[in-house]
């Protein structure tokens, strides 16, 4: 067959295409063909284990230490000056069981960290400014936390009237107030007595709010010492702050530094000769105290392993660094072994 010079390039192109298709079909059907040398397998992601958060209300084991009282119904301890106050001013009958251990949380408009402990019916506060006086331990102002003071009323016949707030105490409430600590423990009345539905059991009770307490008349216990009980404001405030659900104070710490709540702060440039290459953990934002933070050792591992980040509310668990640990660079060192996100909220 005679092929003209003009058709020769077209035939060569057709033959080349046929050879290419044949080679592709052959390779695609071969089981021995591997991936291209530069191809990489996708990374294998290990699912993060579902770690139960540590709660402020979690029970602790009985330490079996002298001077420490452990309560099996709630699994919490009471010791030191808080135990003394609890025993002196009514104990279980007046304050209920402890529902947390002692810890530091911001209290007041200046967010100063105070040592506190929550009970079923109130919160104990240690006030170092009143050291060695009867005011060293005070109840939290939980009455004011849950109720706005009513406008003043006139003096009622047969009542104990308080010009400071313009309210009266009458009858069984007056008798209880006078025999269970008076103004020192409960503060002044903020309201008159009135009927209110209880947030815990949904029943209606005659109540009266004081600065630090809520009195409740329980007719089912008429004629017994339980006819007047303090409302469960400690439990209600703990719930309001989310403690039984994984919330911690936005800033705070355990008394022994076994946990800190606050924020991880990324390294910042510093003036020579100080080299600030450390991650700090800020746990105190009070206006009256000098800024308090610790150097968080191995911070990048903590951030990675527990899915936390700097600038977000976080709780870390561990201990203060000791002589056996590396010398801290920027501030006291902290050796953390665990962390968790803190869905903290500011509670008015």
Buried (B, 14 or more C-beta within 10 A) or exposed (E): EEEEEEEEEEEEEEEEEEEEEEEEEEEEEEEEEEEEEEEEEEEEEEEEEEEEBBBBBBBEEEEEEEEEBBBEEBBBBBBBEBBEBBEEBBEBEBBBBBBBBBBBBBBEEEBBBBBBBBBBBBBBBBBEEEEEEEEBBBBBBBBBBBBEBBEEBEEEEEBBBBEEBBBBBBEBBBEBBEEBBEBEBBBBBBBBBEEBEBEEEEEEBBBBBBBBBBBBBBEEEEEEEEBBBBBBBBBBBBBBBBBBEBBBBBBBBBEEBBBBBBBBBEBEEEEEEEEBEBBBBBBBBBEEEEEBBBBBBBBEEBBEEBEBEBEEBBBBBBBBBEEEEEEBBBBEBBBBEBBBBBEBEEEE
